[in-house]
Amino acid sequence: MPPSFKSAYLIHGDDHGRIAQRRARLRELAESQSGAQGFELFEGEAATPQAVAGALNAMTFAIGRRFIIVDGVERWKENDLDALEAAMAQMDPETTISFFAREDGRSKAPKRLHDAIKRAGGEISVQANLKPWELPKWVTEQARACGLGLTPEAARALVNQVGERQERLLRELEKLAIEFTEFPPARPQATIELDAEQVQELTASSAERKAWTLADALLCGEPDKAIRAYLQIRAQGERLPGLVYWMSSRLRQAHQAARALEAGQPQATVRGGLRMPPKAADQLISDARRIGADKLRSAIEVIADLELASRGGTRKGAGEETSALLAIRAITA
């Protein structure tokens, strides 16, 4: 059964990515339904209310439904819509017109256009970005629809790891759902529960996981494990400056924690200042207490020398690969 269409649509909001996707899907559907001869696109300088009104009033020899897509209506002014309102009031029932507005600040689709679409029996759809503080709750709801249960910490971890784009967050949730789906399912209606640490590990890239392994091995004093992780990451084509960042970040976190502990701050207070899952924070605090602030400061100095070597500034004549291995040995000794 072919899809049914309303006479008019307005897709607007500040989620420009989703608006572009809606436009692309509509164009593909229009061309499949009516062919190139039944599809008209107005964009850029050609997308004026007067030009669109002229197209609505013009005769067409297209067979079947006629589609008109108008992009950029957030630039239109209220006083320029007289001819368009009149044209929409007497639209051909076999015509569908769709307006797209990528809104931002004061650039918004005119209210008169909203009213004209409502009078024509059309549909208005808002594609709005959520505020950053609303995303964890939204992620939790979307996860539930995928059969996943996320703790508040896990939802925040996913946003921190993936970013604030809702489409990307949905894709990651779908991948997580596939990761934990059984065929056939052992418990058909069961919800998979994930914590923050699992989310961070599962949504990180392979290189990021190995970088964390390398950074943790440095803190734990495990030279063989650290060297193995380093060589694996380098074999994947990762550059040394990026690895220096991961190693330096973890060492600085540990140094900050060690200084706070030695100053008498409670462990709970120190844990609260670390932006990481609770288990990972407890492990870092344990390593920081064991190593001490002085040794961690020395390790940071070694990493600073390594960063200099990675930029061609070493004064010992060693290449960056040798410098990195020597630094790992020195830190884990």
C-alpha positions in Angstrom: 0.0 0.0 0.0 1.5 3.3 -1.0 2.2 5.9 1.7 -0.3 8.7 2.3 0.8 12.3 2.3 -0.6 15.5 3.8 -0.8 18.6 1.8 1.9 20.5 3.7 4.7 19.8 6.2 7.0 22.0 8.2 10.1 20.4 9.7 12.0 22.9 11.8 14.3 23.2 14.9 17.9 23.4 15.9 18.8 19.8 15.3 20.2 20.5 11.9 21.5 17.0 11.3 18.1 15.3 11.8 16.4 18.0 9.7 18.9 17.2 6.8 18.1 13.5 7.2 14.4 14.1 7.0 14.9 16.2 3.9 17.0 13.5 2.3 14.5 10.8 3.1 11.6 12.8 1.8 13.5 13.6 -1.5 14.3 9.9 -2.0 10.7 9.0 -1.3 9.3 11.7 -3.6 11.6 10.6 -6.5 10.6 7.0 -6.0 6.9 7.9 -6.0 6.7 10.4 -8.8 10.0 10.4 -10.6 12.2 13.4 -11.4 9.4 15.1 -13.3 7.1 15.2 -10.2 9.7 16.7 -7.8 10.7 20.3 -7.4 13.4 21.7 -5.1 13.8 25.3 -3.9 16.9 26.1 -2.0 19.4 28.9 -1.6 18.6 32.2 -3.4 15.8 30.5 -5.4 13.9 29.6 -2.2 11.7 32.7 -1.9 8.0 32.9 -0.8 7.2 34.5 -4.2 8.9 31.7 -6.2 7.2 29.0 -4.2 3.8 30.7 -4.6 4.4 30.8 -8.3 5.2 27.1 -8.4 2.0 26.2 -6.5 -0.1 28.3 -8.9 1.6 26.9 -12.0 0.2 24.1 -14.2 2.1 20.8 -14.2 2.0 17.9 -16.6 3.4 15.4 -14.0 1.4 12.2 -13.5 0.7 11.3 -9.9 1.5 13.2 -6.8 3.6 16.4 -7.1 6.2 17.1 -4.4 7.7 20.5 -3.7 10.6 20.8 -1.2 11.5 24.2 0.1 14.7 24.6 2.2 15.9 27.6 4.2 12.5 29.1 5.3 14.1 30.3 8.5 15.3 33.3 6.5 11.8 34.3 5.5 10.1 37.4 6.8 6.5 37.6 8.1 5.6 40.4 5.7 6.6 38.5 2.5 4.1 35.6 2.8 0.9 37.1 1.3 1.2 35.4 -2.1 2.2 32.1 -0.5 -0.7 32.1 1.9 -3.1 32.7 -1.0 -1.5 29.9 -3.0 -1.6 27.4 -0.1 -5.3 28.2 0.4 -6.2 26.7 -3.0 -3.6 23.9 -3.4 -4.1 21.0 -5.7 -5.0 18.0 -3.6 -2.4 16.0 -5.5 0.4 18.3 -4.4 2.5 18.0 -1.2 4.8 20.9 -0.2 7.4 20.5 2.6 9.2 23.4 4.2 12.5 22.9 6.1 13.9 25.4 8.6 17.3 25.0 10.3 16.7 27.4 13.1 19.3 29.1 15.3 18.9 32.0 17.6 16.6 34.5 15.9 16.4 32.7 12.6 13.1 30.9 12.8 10.3 29.8 10.5 7.7 32.7 10.4 4.6 32.2 12.5 2.4 33.0 9.5 3.9 29.9 7.8 3.0 27.8 10.8 -0.6 29.1 10.6 -0.8 28.6 6.8 0.2 24.9 7.2 -2.3 24.4 10.0 -5.1 25.9 7.8 -4.1 23.6 5.0 -4.4 20.5 7.2 -0.7 20.0 7.2 1.7 18.7 9.8 4.4 20.5 11.8 7.4 18.6 13.3 10.0 20.0 15.6 13.5 18.6 15.5 15.1 20.1 18.6 18.4 19.3 20.3 18.0 18.4 23.9 19.8 20.5 26.5 23.0 18.8 27.8 21.5 18.2 31.2 18.5 16.5 29.6 20.5 14.0 27.7 21.2 11.4 30.4 17.4 11.0 31.1 16.7 10.8 27.4 19.5 8.2 27.0 18.0 6.1 29.8 14.6 6.2 28.1 16.0 5.2 24.7 18.1 2.5 26.2 15.0 1.0 27.8 13.3 0.8 24.4 16.4 -1.2 23.2 16.1 -3.6 26.1 18.9 -2.1 28.1 18.9 -0.7 31.7 21.4 2.1 32.4 22.1 3.5 35.8 22.2 7.3 35.9 26.1 7.1 36.0 26.1 4.8 33.0 23.9 7.2 31.0 26.2 10.1 31.9 29.2 8.0 30.9 27.7 7.3 27.5 27.1 11.0 26.9 30.7 11.9 28.0 32.1 9.1 25.8 30.1 9.6 22.7 29.1 13.3 22.7 25.8 15.1 22.7 24.5 14.2 19.2 21.3 12.2 19.6 21.7 10.2 16.4 25.2 9.1 17.5 23.9 8.2 21.0 21.1 6.1 19.4 23.6 4.2 17.2 25.7 3.4 20.2 22.7 2.2 22.2 21.7 0.0 19.2 25.3 -1.5 19.1 25.2 -2.2 22.8 21.8 -3.9 22.4 23.2 -6.1 19.6 26.3 -6.9 21.7 24.1 -8.4 24.5 21.4 -10.0 22.4 21.1 -13.7 22.5 19.7 -15.8 19.6 17.4 -17.2 20.7 17.0 -15.0 23.8 17.3 -16.9 27.1 14.8 -14.5 28.7 12.6 -12.9 26.0 11.6 -9.9 28.1 14.7 -9.5 30.2 16.4 -6.1 30.4 20.2 -6.1 30.3 21.6 -3.9 33.1 24.8 -2.0 32.4 26.9 0.2 34.7 29.2 3.1 33.9 32.3 1.1 33.7 30.8 -1.3 31.1 29.5 1.5 29.0 32.8 3.3 28.9 34.7 0.1 27.9 32.2 -1.0 25.3 31.8 2.3 23.6 35.5 3.2 23.5 37.4 2.6 20.3 40.0 -0.3 20.3 42.8 2.2 20.5 41.2 4.0 23.5 40.8 0.7 25.3 44.5 -0.1 24.8 45.5 3.4 25.8 43.7 3.0 29.1 45.3 -0.4 29.5 48.7 1.3 28.9 48.0 4.1 31.4 46.8 1.8 34.1 49.8 -0.5 33.6 52.0 2.5 34.2 50.3 3.2 37.5 50.3 -0.4 38.6 54.0 -0.8 37.9 53.7 -3.5 35.3 56.4 -2.9 32.7 55.7 -6.0 30.5 52.0 -5.2 30.3 52.6 -1.6 29.6 55.1 -2.3 26.8 52.9 -4.9 25.2 49.9 -2.4 25.2 52.1 0.3 23.8 53.4 -1.9 20.9 49.9 -3.0 20.1 48.6 0.5 19.9 51.6 1.6 17.7 50.9 -1.3 15.4 47.4 0.1 14.8 49.0 3.3 13.5 48.4 5.5 16.5 50.8 8.4 16.8 53.0 8.9 19.9 51.6 12.4 20.8 48.2 10.9 21.3 49.5 8.2 23.6 51.5 10.8 25.5 48.2 12.6 26.2 46.6 9.4 27.6 49.6 8.6 29.8 50.0 12.1 31.0 46.3 12.5 31.8 46.2 9.4 34.0 49.4 10.2 35.8 48.2 13.8 36.5 44.9 12.4 37.8 46.8 10.1 40.1 49.2 12.9 41.2 46.2 15.2 42.1 44.6 12.4 44.1 47.9 11.6 45.9 48.3 15.2 46.9 44.8 15.4 48.1 45.1 12.3 50.2 48.4 13.4 51.7 46.8 16.7 52.6 44.2 14.8 54.6 41.2 14.9 52.3 38.8 11.9 52.8 38.9 9.3 50.1 35.2 9.9 49.3 35.9 13.5 48.6 38.9 12.6 46.3 36.7 10.0 44.5 34.1 12.6 43.9 36.6 14.8 42.1 37.5 12.1 39.6 35.4 11.9 36.5 35.4 8.2 36.1 33.4 5.1 37.2 33.5 4.3 40.9 35.5 1.1 40.6 38.1 2.8 38.3 38.3 5.8 40.7 38.9 3.5 43.7 41.7 1.7 41.8 43.3 5.0 40.8 43.2 6.2 44.4 44.7 3.0 45.6 47.6 3.3 43.1 48.0 7.0 44.0 48.3 6.2 47.7 50.8 3.4 47.1 53.0 5.4 44.8 52.9 8.8 46.5 52.8 12.3 45.1 56.6 12.7 44.8 57.1 9.6 42.6 54.1 10.6 40.5 55.5 14.0 39.9 58.8 12.4 38.7 56.7 10.2 36.4 55.0 13.3 34.9 58.4 14.8 34.3 59.4 11.7 32.4 56.3 12.0 30.3 57.1 15.6 29.6 60.6 14.6 28.3 58.8 11.9 26.2 56.5 14.6 24.7 59.6 16.6 23.8 61.1 13.6 22.1 57.8 12.9 20.2 58.2 16.4 18.7 61.8 15.9 17.6 63.3 17.7 20.6 65.1 14.9 22.3 68.7 15.8 23.3 69.9 12.2 23.8 69.9 11.2 20.1 67.3 8.4 20.6 64.3 8.0 18.3 60.8 8.4 19.6 60.2 4.7 19.8 63.2 4.1 21.9 62.4 7.1 24.0 58.9 5.8 24.6 60.1 2.4 25.7 62.7 3.9 28.0 60.1 6.2 29.6 57.7 3.3 30.2 60.6 1.3 31.9 61.5 4.4 34.0 57.9 5.0 35.2 57.2 1.4 36.0 60.5 0.7 37.7 
